[in-house]
Amino acid sequence: AQEQSTAANVGTLSLSLDEAIEIALTDNPTVKVANLEIERYDYVRKQVVSSLYPQVDASAQYSLAIRRQEMAEGLSFGGKNTFNFAGTVSLPIFVPAIYRQMKMTRTQMETAVESARTTRIDLVAAVRSAYYNVLLAEQSLSVLNEAITTTQRVVDNTRNLYENGLAAEYDYITAQVQLSNLKPQVLQAENAIEITKLQLKMYLSIPEDVDIEVRGTLDDFRMQVMLGEDYTTDISENTTLRTLDLQRELLEHQEKLIQSSRMPTVAAFGQISYIGQEHANLGGLLGGMVGGSDVSQSKFWWQYPINIGAQISIPIFAGLKKTNQLREVRNQKVQLDIQRKYAEDGIRLQVEQSINTLLTARETMLSNELTVEQATKAYDITLTRYNAGAGTILELNASQLSLTQAQLSYSQSIYDYLTVYAQYEKALGTETYVDTESVE
């Protein structure tokens, strides 16, 4: 969407609700951050797994003996120059703490995924509300423009009657006042459209200078929601409860991790060294021979010792540190259980209240729909009476005002119904899936 608007830099970007949700789930910064957090935990998992891989190290050392150690007075040993090249390989064989950390990182990854799901659900609810808000402002403006058009016809008709002596000047002035009272409301509705569009652009990360328009009407979405009504109190997918469950699972892993630190660890190792040491001048003691060979044949004596083995480490006593760590974690688990029970009761109450509010909003919406029909019929009768000279301008103005208020109230009640339903789905933890191919 941004590419299209940037390329053209003119015209208006038309969006359906599904398209708006898809753009938000793709470009909104909060979603991007949540996805990056999942990626970060994947790197953490790989770090833990790498602890089980063989570890290979290499080293090199050169030393110059400024003063060599003496075995006896006047008798020193060791060469003046020494080279040492070494390679070491270690392989963990049994490390319980790492196995537990691997399970713990998987749960941390699930927590990050759930956090990203929470972000998406919250964002979708916000986008729906903003989208419906734009439709409400546009529908309110349409109602007011229709009222202005109707009132303008009354003003023109009354002026003709007044100029022909068939209506009083009071009727003409009253009709003009009625028209003037509607114009400030139109300005307010136009400003409301601009503000609501800015809010929607913010959720979609669309630049402010890009003009957008929303497709559909509140009545269209009302019918979609009413056809799909299926109220449930199942809160198993609620994001708050799922997050608390994952936090408790993390505490269980942490408890077992502390316990695993009491277990022995076993590792295998291997080491090879290549050591070159300059021959010491022991000719005076050994008749010019070192190790049975002539020193002049080789300046350095090279050797390559190789060692392999296994190491076991057994924790015995750590000053009751691990015991107190276990008590701390178990205390946190008790606290979390209490918090979850309280949260579950609150969310269940929230869902029940949402259902009751939905039912109330639904009845209010249907009642306002009937009120609009009655107000329309009353206005038509009043207008006919006024044109026939049987009614007064006051009756006509009152009827017009009642019709306008009924239409605005009806639009507001649809908006209330739709936003309450969006909050109801949010409380249940229902995630919205958009048909990407259809959107494209």
C-alpha positions as CSV (number, residue, x, y, z in Angstrom):
1,A,0.0,0.0,0.0
2,Q,2.8,2.4,0.9
3,E,4.7,1.5,-2.3
4,Q,1.6,2.3,-4.4
5,S,1.0,5.6,-2.7
6,T,4.6,6.6,-2.9
7,A,4.9,5.7,-6.6
8,A,1.8,7.6,-7.6
9,N,2.0,10.3,-4.9
10,V,-1.5,11.3,-6.0
11,G,-5.0,9.9,-5.6
12,T,-6.5,8.1,-2.6
13,L,-5.6,4.8,-1.1
14,S,-8.7,2.7,-0.8
15,L,-8.7,0.1,2.0
16,S,-11.1,-2.7,3.1
17,L,-11.0,-3.8,6.7
18,D,-9.1,-7.0,5.8
19,E,-6.5,-5.0,3.9
20,A,-6.1,-2.6,6.8
21,I,-5.6,-5.5,9.2
22,E,-3.1,-7.1,6.9
23,I,-1.1,-3.8,6.5
24,A,-1.1,-3.4,10.3
25,L,0.1,-6.9,10.9
26,T,2.9,-6.4,8.4
27,D,4.1,-2.8,9.0
28,N,3.2,-1.9,12.6
29,P,6.3,-1.4,14.7
30,T,4.9,-3.3,17.7
31,V,4.4,-6.4,15.6
32,K,7.9,-6.1,14.1
33,V,9.4,-5.8,17.6
34,A,7.5,-8.9,18.8
35,N,8.7,-10.9,15.8
36,L,12.3,-9.8,16.5
37,E,11.9,-11.0,20.1
38,I,11.0,-14.4,18.8
39,E,14.1,-14.4,16.6
40,R,16.2,-13.3,19.6
41,Y,15.1,-16.3,21.7
42,D,15.9,-18.6,18.7
43,Y,19.5,-17.3,19.0
44,V,19.4,-18.0,22.8
45,R,18.3,-21.6,22.1
46,K,21.1,-22.1,19.7
47,Q,23.6,-20.8,22.3
48,V,22.5,-23.3,24.8
49,V,22.6,-26.2,22.3
50,S,26.1,-25.2,21.3
51,S,27.2,-26.0,24.8
52,L,26.9,-29.7,23.9
53,Y,29.2,-29.4,20.9
54,P,32.9,-30.3,21.2
55,Q,35.1,-27.3,22.3
56,V,38.4,-27.0,20.4
57,D,41.2,-24.6,21.6
58,A,44.7,-24.0,20.3
59,S,47.5,-22.1,21.9
60,A,51.1,-21.2,21.2
61,Q,53.8,-20.1,23.5
62,Y,57.5,-18.9,23.3
63,S,59.7,-18.4,26.3
64,L,63.2,-17.0,26.6
65,A,65.1,-18.0,29.7
66,I,66.9,-15.0,31.1
67,R,68.2,-17.0,34.0
68,R,67.8,-20.8,34.0
69,Q,66.9,-22.8,37.0
70,E,69.9,-24.7,38.5
71,M,69.8,-28.3,39.8
72,A,73.0,-27.6,41.8
73,E,75.5,-24.9,42.1
74,G,76.8,-24.2,38.6
75,L,74.5,-26.8,37.0
76,S,71.4,-25.5,35.2
77,F,68.9,-27.3,33.2
78,G,66.4,-26.4,30.5
79,G,67.1,-24.6,27.2
80,K,67.3,-20.9,26.7
81,N,64.6,-20.8,24.0
82,T,61.4,-22.9,24.3
83,F,58.4,-23.2,21.9
84,N,55.1,-24.8,23.0
85,F,52.2,-25.5,20.6
86,A,49.1,-27.1,22.1
87,G,45.6,-28.2,21.1
88,T,42.8,-29.2,23.4
89,V,39.5,-30.8,22.7
90,S,36.7,-31.2,25.3
91,L,33.3,-32.9,24.9
92,P,30.5,-32.8,27.4
93,I,29.1,-36.2,28.0
94,F,26.6,-35.8,30.8
95,V,25.6,-32.3,31.8
96,P,22.1,-32.3,33.3
97,A,22.0,-28.5,33.6
98,I,22.4,-28.0,29.9
99,Y,19.6,-30.4,29.1
100,R,17.3,-28.5,31.4
101,Q,18.3,-25.2,29.9
102,M,17.4,-26.5,26.5
103,K,13.8,-27.3,27.7
104,M,13.7,-23.9,29.4
105,T,14.7,-22.0,26.2
106,R,11.9,-23.8,24.3
107,T,9.4,-22.5,26.9
108,Q,10.9,-19.0,26.6
109,M,10.4,-19.3,22.8
110,E,6.8,-20.2,23.4
111,T,6.4,-17.2,25.7
112,A,7.8,-14.9,23.0
113,V,5.4,-16.4,20.5
114,E,2.4,-15.9,22.8
115,S,3.6,-12.3,23.5
116,A,3.6,-11.7,19.7
117,R,0.1,-13.2,19.5
118,T,-1.1,-10.9,22.2
119,T,0.4,-7.9,20.3
120,R,-1.4,-9.0,17.1
121,I,-4.8,-9.5,18.9
122,D,-4.5,-6.1,20.6
123,L,-3.5,-4.4,17.3
124,V,-6.4,-6.0,15.4
125,A,-8.9,-4.9,18.0
126,A,-7.5,-1.3,17.8
127,V,-7.5,-1.3,14.0
128,R,-11.1,-2.6,13.9
129,S,-12.2,0.2,16.4
130,A,-10.3,2.9,14.4
131,Y,-11.8,1.6,11.1
132,Y,-15.3,1.6,12.5
133,N,-14.7,5.1,13.9
134,V,-13.9,6.4,10.4
135,L,-17.1,4.8,9.1
136,L,-19.1,6.3,12.0
137,A,-17.7,9.8,11.3
138,E,-18.4,9.4,7.5
139,Q,-21.9,8.1,8.1
140,S,-22.6,10.9,10.6
141,L,-21.5,13.4,8.0
142,S,-23.7,11.7,5.4
143,V,-26.7,12.0,7.7
144,L,-26.0,15.7,8.4
145,N,-25.5,16.4,4.7
146,E,-28.8,14.7,3.9
147,A,-30.4,16.8,6.7
148,I,-28.9,20.0,5.2
149,T,-30.2,19.0,1.7
150,T,-33.7,18.4,3.0
151,T,-33.7,21.5,5.1
152,Q,-32.4,23.6,2.2
153,R,-35.4,22.4,0.2
154,V,-37.7,23.4,3.0
155,V,-36.0,26.8,3.1
156,D,-36.4,27.3,-0.6
157,N,-40.0,26.2,-0.6
158,T,-40.8,28.4,2.4
159,R,-39.2,31.4,0.7
160,N,-41.3,30.9,-2.4
161,L,-44.4,30.7,-0.2
162,Y,-43.4,33.8,1.7
163,E,-42.7,35.8,-1.5
164,N,-46.1,34.8,-2.8
165,G,-47.8,35.7,0.5
166,L,-48.7,32.1,1.4
167,A,-46.3,31.8,4.4
168,A,-45.4,34.1,7.3
169,E,-41.9,35.6,7.5
170,Y,-41.5,33.8,10.8
171,D,-41.7,30.5,9.0
172,Y,-39.0,31.6,6.6
173,I,-36.7,32.8,9.3
174,T,-37.3,29.7,11.4
175,A,-36.3,27.5,8.4
176,Q,-33.1,29.5,7.9
177,V,-32.2,29.1,11.6
178,Q,-32.7,25.4,11.3
179,L,-30.3,25.3,8.4
180,S,-27.7,27.4,10.1
181,N,-27.8,25.1,13.2
182,L,-26.8,22.1,11.0
183,K,-23.7,23.7,9.4
184,P,-21.5,23.7,12.5
185,Q,-22.3,20.0,13.1
186,V,-21.1,19.3,9.5
187,L,-17.8,21.0,10.2
188,Q,-17.4,18.9,13.4
189,A,-18.1,15.7,11.5
190,E,-15.6,16.7,8.8
191,N,-12.9,17.3,11.5
192,A,-13.8,14.0,13.1
193,I,-13.2,12.2,9.8
194,E,-9.7,13.7,9.6
195,I,-8.8,12.8,13.1
196,T,-10.1,9.2,12.9
197,K,-8.2,8.7,9.6
198,L,-5.0,9.9,11.3
199,Q,-5.5,7.4,14.0
200,L,-6.1,4.6,11.5
201,K,-2.9,5.7,9.6
202,M,-0.9,5.5,12.8
203,Y,-1.9,1.9,13.4
204,L,-1.1,1.0,9.7
205,S,2.2,3.0,9.7
206,I,0.9,5.0,6.7
207,P,2.4,8.5,6.2
208,E,0.1,11.3,7.2
209,D,0.3,12.9,3.7
210,V,-1.2,9.8,2.1
211,D,-5.0,10.1,1.8
212,I,-7.0,7.0,2.5
213,E,-10.6,6.0,2.2
214,V,-12.4,3.1,3.9
215,R,-14.7,0.8,2.1
216,G,-18.0,-0.6,3.3
217,T,-20.6,0.7,5.8
218,L,-21.4,0.1,9.4
219,D,-24.6,-1.7,8.3
220,D,-22.5,-4.2,6.2
221,F,-20.3,-5.1,9.2
222,R,-23.3,-5.2,11.5
223,M,-24.8,-7.9,9.3
224,Q,-21.6,-9.9,9.2
225,V,-21.2,-9.9,12.9
226,M,-24.9,-10.7,13.5
227,L,-24.7,-13.7,11.1
228,G,-21.6,-15.0,12.9
229,E,-22.9,-14.5,16.5
230,D,-22.0,-17.4,18.6
231,Y,-21.3,-16.3,22.2
232,T,-19.1,-18.5,24.3
233,T,-17.4,-18.2,27.6
234,D,-14.4,-20.4,26.8
235,I,-11.3,-18.5,27.9
236,S,-8.7,-21.1,27.3
237,E,-7.2,-19.0,24.5
238,N,-7.0,-15.9,26.5
239,T,-3.6,-14.4,26.1
240,T,-3.2,-13.4,29.8
241,L,-3.9,-16.8,31.1
242,R,-1.7,-18.5,28.5
243,T,1.1,-16.2,29.4
244,L,0.7,-17.0,33.1
245,D,0.7,-20.7,32.3
246,L,4.0,-20.3,30.4
247,Q,5.5,-18.3,33.3
248,R,4.7,-21.1,35.7
249,E,6.2,-23.6,33.3
250,L,9.3,-21.5,33.2
251,L,9.4,-21.6,37.0
252,E,9.2,-25.4,37.0
253,H,12.1,-25.6,34.6
254,Q,14.0,-23.2,36.8
255,E,13.3,-25.4,39.8
256,K,14.6,-28.5,38.0
257,L,17.6,-26.5,36.7
258,I,18.6,-25.8,40.3
259,Q,18.1,-29.4,41.3
260,S,20.2,-30.6,38.3
261,S,23.1,-28.4,39.4
262,R,23.4,-30.8,42.3
263,M,24.1,-33.7,39.9
264,P,27.6,-34.7,38.8
265,T,28.8,-33.7,35.3
266,V,31.1,-35.8,33.1
267,A,33.2,-34.6,30.3
268,A,35.9,-36.1,28.0
269,F,39.0,-34.3,27.0
270,G,42.1,-34.7,24.8
271,Q,45.3,-32.7,24.6
272,I,48.3,-32.8,22.3
273,S,51.3,-30.6,22.7
274,Y,54.3,-30.0,20.4
275,I,57.2,-28.7,22.5
276,G,60.6,-27.6,21.2
277,Q,63.3,-26.8,23.7
278,E,66.8,-25.7,23.0
279,H,69.4,-28.1,24.1
280,A,71.3,-27.2,27.3
281,N,75.0,-27.1,27.1
282,L,75.9,-30.1,29.2
283,G,79.0,-31.1,27.3
284,G,81.3,-30.6,30.2
285,L,79.3,-33.1,32.2
286,L,78.2,-35.6,29.5
287,G,81.2,-35.5,27.3
288,G,79.6,-33.4,24.6
289,M,76.6,-35.8,24.3
290,V,73.0,-35.1,25.3
291,G,70.7,-38.1,25.4
292,G,73.3,-40.1,23.6
293,S,73.4,-37.9,20.5
294,D,75.6,-35.1,19.3
295,V,74.2,-31.6,20.2
296,S,75.4,-30.2,16.9
297,Q,73.0,-32.4,15.0
298,S,69.9,-30.6,16.3
299,K,69.6,-27.3,18.1
300,F,66.1,-28.1,19.6
301,W,64.7,-31.1,21.2
302,W,61.1,-31.7,20.0
303,Q,58.5,-33.8,21.8
304,Y,54.7,-34.2,21.4
305,P,53.0,-35.6,24.5
306,I,49.3,-36.7,24.0
307,N,46.8,-37.0,26.8
308,I,43.2,-38.2,26.8
309,G,40.9,-38.7,29.7
310,A,37.6,-38.0,31.4
311,Q,36.6,-35.6,34.2
312,I,33.8,-35.9,36.6
313,S,32.7,-33.1,38.8
314,I,30.5,-33.8,41.9
315,P,29.0,-30.9,43.8
316,I,29.0,-31.6,47.5
317,F,28.2,-28.5,49.5
318,A,27.5,-24.9,48.5
319,G,26.5,-23.4,51.8
320,L,22.7,-24.0,51.4
321,K,22.7,-21.7,48.4
322,K,20.8,-24.1,46.2
323,T,18.3,-24.9,49.0
324,N,17.3,-21.3,49.4
325,Q,17.1,-20.9,45.6
326,L,14.6,-23.7,45.5
327,R,12.6,-22.2,48.2
328,E,12.5,-18.8,46.4
329,V,11.3,-20.5,43.1
330,R,8.6,-22.4,44.9
331,N,7.5,-19.2,46.6
332,Q,7.2,-17.6,43.2
333,K,5.1,-20.5,42.0
334,V,2.7,-20.1,44.8
335,Q,2.4,-16.4,44.1
336,L,1.8,-17.1,40.4
337,D,-0.9,-19.7,41.2
338,I,-2.8,-17.0,43.2
339,Q,-2.4,-14.4,40.5
340,R,-3.7,-16.8,37.9
341,K,-6.8,-17.7,39.9
342,Y,-7.5,-14.1,40.4
343,A,-6.9,-13.3,36.7
344,E,-9.1,-16.2,35.6
345,D,-12.0,-15.0,37.7
346,G,-11.5,-11.4,36.4
347,I,-11.4,-12.5,32.8
348,R,-14.4,-14.8,33.1
349,L,-16.3,-11.8,34.6
350,Q,-15.1,-9.6,31.8
351,V,-16.3,-12.1,29.2
352,E,-19.7,-12.4,30.9
353,Q,-20.0,-8.6,31.0
354,S,-19.0,-8.3,27.4
355,I,-21.7,-10.8,26.4
356,N,-24.3,-8.8,28.4
357,T,-23.1,-5.6,26.9
358,L,-23.3,-7.1,23.5
359,L,-26.9,-8.2,24.0
360,T,-27.8,-4.8,25.3
361,A,-26.0,-3.1,22.4
362,R,-27.7,-5.4,19.9
363,E,-31.2,-4.6,21.3
364,T,-30.4,-0.9,21.4
365,M,-29.2,-1.1,17.8
366,L,-32.4,-2.9,16.6
367,S,-34.5,-0.4,18.7
368,N,-32.8,2.6,17.1
369,E,-33.3,1.0,13.7
370,L,-37.1,0.9,14.3
371,T,-36.9,4.5,15.7
372,V,-35.3,5.6,12.4
373,E,-38.1,4.0,10.4
374,Q,-40.7,5.7,12.6
375,A,-39.0,9.1,12.5
376,T,-38.7,8.9,8.7
377,K,-42.4,8.1,8.4
378,A,-43.2,10.9,10.9
379,Y,-41.1,13.4,8.9
380,D,-42.7,12.5,5.6
381,I,-46.2,13.0,7.1
382,T,-45.2,16.3,8.7
383,L,-43.6,17.5,5.4
384,T,-46.8,16.6,3.5
385,R,-48.9,18.4,6.0
386,Y,-46.7,21.5,5.9
387,N,-46.7,21.6,2.1
388,A,-50.5,21.3,2.2
389,G,-50.7,24.1,4.6
390,A,-52.1,22.0,7.4
391,G,-48.9,21.9,9.5
392,T,-46.5,24.5,11.0
393,I,-42.8,25.1,10.4
394,L,-42.2,24.3,14.1
395,E,-43.7,20.8,13.6
396,L,-41.6,20.3,10.5
397,N,-38.4,21.4,12.3
398,A,-39.0,19.2,15.3
399,S,-39.7,16.3,13.0
400,Q,-36.5,17.0,11.0
401,L,-34.5,17.2,14.2
402,S,-35.9,14.0,15.6
403,L,-35.1,12.2,12.3
404,T,-31.5,13.5,12.3
405,Q,-31.0,12.5,16.0
406,A,-32.5,9.1,15.4
407,Q,-30.2,8.4,12.4
408,L,-27.1,9.6,14.4
409,S,-28.1,7.5,17.4
410,Y,-28.6,4.5,15.1
411,S,-25.1,4.9,13.6
412,Q,-23.6,5.3,17.1
413,S,-25.4,2.2,18.3
414,I,-24.0,0.1,15.4
415,Y,-20.5,1.4,16.2
416,D,-21.0,0.5,19.9
417,Y,-22.1,-3.0,19.0
418,L,-19.2,-3.6,16.6
419,T,-16.5,-2.3,19.0
420,V,-18.0,-4.2,21.9
421,Y,-17.8,-7.4,19.8
422,A,-14.2,-6.6,18.9
423,Q,-13.4,-6.3,22.6
424,Y,-15.3,-9.5,23.3
425,E,-13.1,-11.4,20.8
426,K,-10.0,-9.8,22.3
427,A,-11.0,-11.0,25.8
428,L,-11.5,-14.6,24.4
429,G,-8.1,-14.4,22.7
430,T,-9.6,-14.9,19.3
431,E,-6.9,-14.3,16.6
432,T,-7.9,-12.8,13.2
433,Y,-6.7,-14.6,10.1
434,V,-6.7,-12.6,6.9
435,D,-6.9,-14.2,3.5
436,T,-3.7,-12.7,2.1
437,E,-4.3,-13.8,-1.5
438,S,-7.7,-12.2,-1.4
439,V,-6.2,-9.0,0.0
440,E,-3.5,-8.9,-2.6
